[in-house]
Structures are given as structure tokens and as C-alpha cells.
Amino acid sequence: MTPHVQKLQINYKTLEEFRKFRENGLEELSMLEDLKADLVEDHSVSPFYGIYEEGKLVARMSLYQIQEKYDRYFEPPTAYHELMKLEVLPGYKGKGYGAMLVKYAQEQGLPIKTSVRLGAQDFFLKLGFKAAKYDPVRDRGENPYVWNPEA
């Protein structure tokens, strides 16, 4: 079966799979806390997406829809997706899984805002993102990049 992006279930199996990322990734990329909160709150709509290879979750991201009234990145203000915690497990990098996740987010048709880690700027630039003008009050140390389907 060809690896593809799929919505992840909010359940204890996904929680176990996320633990593998925490062991291999940066602490701030861990989605364990987000998933635990959703399990407790019993959300029916999962903001988590991933790619499996041979039954193993090897890449993941979260994609949250932000309402127009909270938009501080696009002009005119619009609803958009916030792409967070994009991560590919070691040993699976270089296979295009990160790009596959981002392209999936782009196919949803809404503008996207993400905070880019140091060293990942070229990856997002190749996918059509642009650095947002930094605003110290709004961005509080983040490195925001945006993508607009109309651009």
C-alpha cells in the first residue's frame, strides 16, 4: 500500500504512536499533550494527520482551523489553517513525507500559517510559503511563515 496522508484517530493507539515521536523529536514538537487533552474532552474531530509506512506512523502534523475574527496574518482577515508540529521520524526523512503533509494541508483550500524552525525555511519556501513580517507582540518569538492559495 502506498503511503498517503490520513486523518489520525483520537484514541489510545494514536497516543502510543505519538510516544515514538517524543523519544526522537524535540520536546516542543510533542503532540502527546494535545492528544491527551482531546481524549479527555472527547473531541470527535481530529486535528491530527499522519503517514504510515508498513503499519508504522512515520510522519505527522496538526492542522487547526482558525476563525477569521482571530486572523492577524492575512489581509483581508480570513479563516485559515495553522499547521503545527510537522515531524518525520528519523530514518524516514528524505522520502517526501513532510512535503506530502504540507501539500495535503494546501489542498484544503484555506490560507496556512506555520511557525518555522531554524533550518526549515528552505523547505517551506519551496512549497510556496513566505516569511510573514515579524511583529514582536503578535509573534512572541515565533518565526511565522504564511501560504495563500490565491498567491
C-alpha positions as CSV (number, residue, x, y, z in Angstrom):
1,M,0.0,0.0,0.0
2,T,1.4,3.4,-1.0
3,P,1.9,5.8,1.9
4,H,-0.6,8.6,2.0
5,V,-1.9,11.3,4.3
6,Q,-4.7,10.2,6.6
7,K,-6.6,11.8,9.5
8,L,-5.5,10.2,12.8
9,Q,-8.0,8.9,15.3
10,I,-8.1,10.4,18.7
11,N,-7.5,7.2,20.7
12,Y,-5.0,5.3,22.9
13,K,-3.4,3.6,19.9
14,T,-2.5,7.0,18.4
15,L,-1.3,8.1,21.9
16,E,1.2,5.2,21.9
17,E,2.3,6.1,18.3
18,F,2.9,9.7,19.4
19,R,5.3,8.5,22.2
20,K,7.7,7.3,19.4
21,F,7.9,10.9,18.2
22,R,8.6,12.3,21.6
23,E,11.5,9.9,22.0
24,N,13.0,11.0,18.8
25,G,11.9,14.7,18.5
26,L,12.2,17.9,20.2
27,E,10.1,18.3,23.3
28,E,8.1,21.3,21.9
29,L,7.1,19.2,18.9
30,S,5.4,16.6,21.1
31,M,1.7,16.3,20.4
32,L,1.1,14.0,23.3
33,E,-0.3,16.7,25.5
34,D,-2.6,17.9,22.7
35,L,-3.9,14.4,22.1
36,K,-4.4,13.7,25.8
37,A,-6.4,16.8,26.1
38,D,-8.6,15.8,23.1
39,L,-9.0,12.3,24.6
40,V,-10.3,13.8,27.9
41,E,-12.5,16.3,26.1
42,D,-13.8,13.6,23.8
43,H,-13.4,15.7,20.6
44,S,-14.9,14.0,17.6
45,V,-12.9,16.0,15.0
46,S,-9.2,15.1,15.0
47,P,-6.8,17.9,14.0
48,F,-4.0,15.3,13.6
49,Y,-2.8,13.9,10.3
50,G,-0.1,11.3,9.6
51,I,1.5,9.0,7.2
52,Y,2.0,5.3,7.8
53,E,4.7,3.1,6.3
54,E,4.2,-0.6,6.8
55,G,1.8,0.0,9.6
56,K,4.0,2.4,11.5
57,L,3.2,6.1,11.9
58,V,6.3,7.8,10.5
59,A,5.2,11.4,9.8
60,R,2.6,13.7,11.5
61,M,1.3,17.2,11.8
62,S,-1.6,19.0,13.4
63,L,-3.9,21.3,11.4
64,Y,-6.2,23.7,13.3
65,Q,-8.7,25.9,11.6
66,I,-8.6,29.5,13.0
67,Q,-11.6,31.7,12.6
68,E,-11.5,34.9,10.6
69,K,-12.0,37.0,13.7
70,Y,-8.7,35.8,15.2
71,D,-6.7,36.3,12.0
72,R,-3.6,38.5,12.4
73,Y,-1.7,37.3,9.4
74,F,-3.7,37.8,6.3
75,E,-5.2,40.8,4.6
76,P,-8.1,41.0,4.4
77,P,-8.7,38.8,7.5
78,T,-9.8,35.3,6.7
79,A,-10.3,31.9,8.2
80,Y,-7.0,29.9,7.9
81,H,-5.3,26.7,9.0
82,E,-2.5,26.8,11.5
83,L,-0.1,24.0,10.6
84,M,1.8,22.8,13.7
85,K,4.2,20.1,14.9
86,L,5.2,18.8,11.5
87,E,7.6,16.0,12.2
88,V,9.1,13.0,10.4
89,L,10.8,10.2,12.3
90,P,14.5,9.7,11.8
91,G,15.1,7.1,9.1
92,Y,12.1,8.3,7.2
93,K,13.3,11.8,6.3
94,G,14.1,12.5,2.7
95,K,11.2,10.4,1.4
96,G,8.9,13.4,0.7
97,Y,6.6,12.7,3.7
98,G,6.9,16.2,5.1
99,A,6.1,17.8,1.7
100,M,3.2,15.3,1.3
101,L,1.7,16.5,4.6
102,V,2.1,20.2,3.7
103,K,0.6,19.7,0.3
104,Y,-2.3,17.9,1.8
105,A,-2.9,21.0,4.1
106,Q,-2.6,23.2,1.0
107,E,-5.2,21.2,-0.9
108,Q,-7.8,22.0,1.8
109,G,-8.1,25.5,0.2
110,L,-7.5,27.8,3.1
111,P,-4.5,30.0,3.7
112,I,-1.9,28.5,6.1
113,K,0.2,29.9,8.9
114,T,3.0,28.0,10.4
115,S,6.0,28.8,12.7
116,V,9.1,27.6,11.0
117,R,12.0,26.1,13.0
118,L,15.6,27.2,12.3
119,G,16.9,25.3,9.3
120,A,13.4,24.5,7.8
121,Q,13.0,27.8,5.9
122,D,14.1,26.5,2.5
123,F,11.6,23.5,2.9
124,F,8.7,25.9,3.3
125,L,9.9,28.4,0.7
126,K,10.0,25.6,-1.9
127,L,6.3,24.8,-1.0
128,G,5.3,28.4,-1.7
129,F,5.3,29.8,1.8
130,K,6.6,33.4,2.5
131,A,8.0,34.8,5.7
132,A,5.5,37.0,7.5
133,K,6.7,40.4,8.6
134,Y,7.7,39.8,12.2
135,D,5.6,41.5,14.8
136,P,7.1,41.1,18.3
137,V,3.7,41.5,20.1
138,R,1.9,39.1,17.8
139,D,4.6,36.5,17.2
140,R,6.3,36.3,20.6
141,G,9.4,34.6,19.4
142,E,7.8,32.5,16.7
143,N,9.0,32.6,13.1
144,P,5.7,32.8,11.2
145,Y,5.5,31.8,7.5
146,V,2.3,32.0,5.5
147,W,0.9,30.5,2.4
148,N,-2.1,31.8,0.5
149,P,-3.9,29.7,-2.2
150,E,-4.6,32.9,-4.1
151,A,-1.0,34.0,-4.3
